[in-house]
Amino acid sequence: KKPKQKGEPQIMSLDTYKLDQINVQPKYMREAVRCTIHTILFNRLLGTAIPKDVNIKELNFSYAKVDDDNIHNQVENKINQITNSINKKKTLKISFYYVTSSFFSSKTKWEEWIIPIELTDPSNTEEEEELHRIEVSNTLRRIVMQIITIMTQKIDIPNITNTNLNCFPFEIETSNKPKGFFSNFFSAQSDLNL
């Protein structure tokens, strides 16, 4: 393989990772989605980051996130967007890209994370509620380990050209999949909201 010359544009293929589906009741959805997004971002943002521990008391689960107001606001906006949807099946996609500039600047995606979510019905009893909390907590543990495993094995990332926290810009997109008669029509369409 010919080594890349200095100043030569870097060409990378797009790697896509689909995480395990999160089956969650509406009352825990915000925390489950928040944990998943922040885990990806914490492990992918390679600049100087200040870590912050987050404890989800209801689920007896903790994770680390980047302590940055801009990132927090971007994540919260997408969480609001997805939780305001009435659809039971939802998908989040986090895309990382790099910007190349020649005559025109262009964004090239090099990594995508797909997070499928399905809302479940609320529990009817305390026993069901406790079982659901345990199930969501176990799902989050499994997903966090899945993310960490993928990221520790991936060695092919774009060149880092700055030391900013967000050295790889990212986008978070949402897709809400309707259930019922029109689901086949909508699943064939590109319904990702920017």
N, C-alpha and C positions, 0 to 999 in steps of 0.2 A: 504494500500500500504506500503510495507516494505521500511523504509528509506534507502537511499544509504549510505554505509559505506565509510569512508575515504579511498582513494586509489582505490576504486572500479570503474571500467570504467562506464562512463555515456552513456546510450543508449537513443537516441532520434529519433523520427520519422522525416521524411523530410516534412517540410511545404512548399507548393508552392503557390505563389500568382501571379495571372495573372492580370496585370493592363489593364485599358482601352486602346484601340488602339489609336495610335497617327497618325492622317491623316495630312500630312504636305507636303508643297511644298519643293523642294530641297533646296531652299535658307534659309529656317528656320529649316531644319532638324538637323543640327549640334547643334544649341542652344536648341532645344526641347529635343534631346537625352541627351545632357550634363546636362540639368536641372534635368531630371528624374534620371539619374545615380547618380549625386551628392546628390540629395535629399535622395535617399536610403542610400548611404554611410554615409552621415552626421548624419542620424538618427540611423544607425546601429553600426558605429565605436564608441565604448564606452570608449576608452582610453582618455587621455588628448588631446583635440582637440582645435585648434584655428579656430574659425568660420570666414568666409569671406562672405560678402554680394556680390551677383552678380546681376547686373541689365541688363536685355535684353531690351534695349531702343526700338528696332523695334517692340517688342511685348508688351511693357509697363508692364513688369513682372519682379519680383525680387525673388531670392531664396538664401538660405544659402548653402555654401559648406565648406568642411574642407580645410584649407589653408596648403596643404602639397604637395611638388613637386613630390614625388613618386606616390601618388594617382592621382595627376593631369596628370602625364605622362601616367600612365596606362589607364586612362579614354580616353585621347586624342588618344592613339594608337588604341583603339577599335572604337572610332568615325571615325578615318581615314579609318579603315578597312571597316566599314559599309557604309560610304559615297562613297567609291571608287567602290562599287558594282553597277552594272547596273540594278539589280533586283528591282522591285517596292515594293515587300513585303519583309520585313526584321523582324527578331526577335532578341532581345538581351536577354541574361539570365545572371543574377548576382546570383552567388551561394556563400553562406557562409559555412564554414566548420570548424571543429576543428581537431587537430592532436592528435592521440592516439599513444603512444609508449609503446610497450612491446618488443617482440623480433624484430619485424619490425614496422616501423612507418607507419601509415595509415591515410588517410584523410577521414573524415566522413561528408558528407553534411548534414546540418540541416535546411537550409532555401534557397529557390530559388525565384527569382523575374523574371517573364516573361514580357517583354516589346514588344508588337507587334507594328510594324510601317508600314505604307503604304504611299508611295510617291504619291502625287496628281499632276496634271498638273498645270503649272504656270498660274497665272491669266492673263486675256486678257485686263482688264480695271482697272483703279484706284479703282473703286467701289468694284470690285471683290477682289482686293488686300487687301483693308481695311477690307472686310468681312472675308477674310481668316486669316488675322492677329488677328482679334477678336476671331475667332474660335480656333486658335492655343493657344492663351492666355487663353481662357476659358478651353480648354482641359488640359493645364498645371496646372491650378488652381485645377481642379477636380482631376488630378492624384496626385498632391502634397498632397491634403487632403486625398485621398485614402491611400497613403503611411503612412501618419501620423496616421490615424485612425487605420490601421492594426497594426502598431508598438506600439501604446499605449495600444492596447487590448491584445497583445501577452505578456504573462508572462513566458512562458516556453522557456528559452534560456539556452545554455550550461553554465557550470561554467566558470567564468572568472579566468584565471590562471596567467595573467600578466597585467601590467598597460600600456602596449604599446598602441599607438593610434590604431593600427590594431590588437586588441586582438582577433578578429575573422577574420582569413585570408579569402580572397574572390577571386573569378575568374569571369571574364567577358567573356562570349562566344557570338559569333555572328552566326546567321543562316540567309542565304539569300535564300528566297524561289523563285525559278523560276516560271514564269507565262507562261502558254501555255501547249502544248502537253505533255511535260515531268513533269509537276508539280505533278501529282499523284505519279509518280515514285520517285521523289526527296522528296516529303513530307513523304513517307514511310521510307526513309533512314534517318539515323542519320547524318545530314550534319552540325553539329556544329563544327566550326573551333576553335581550341584552340589557 
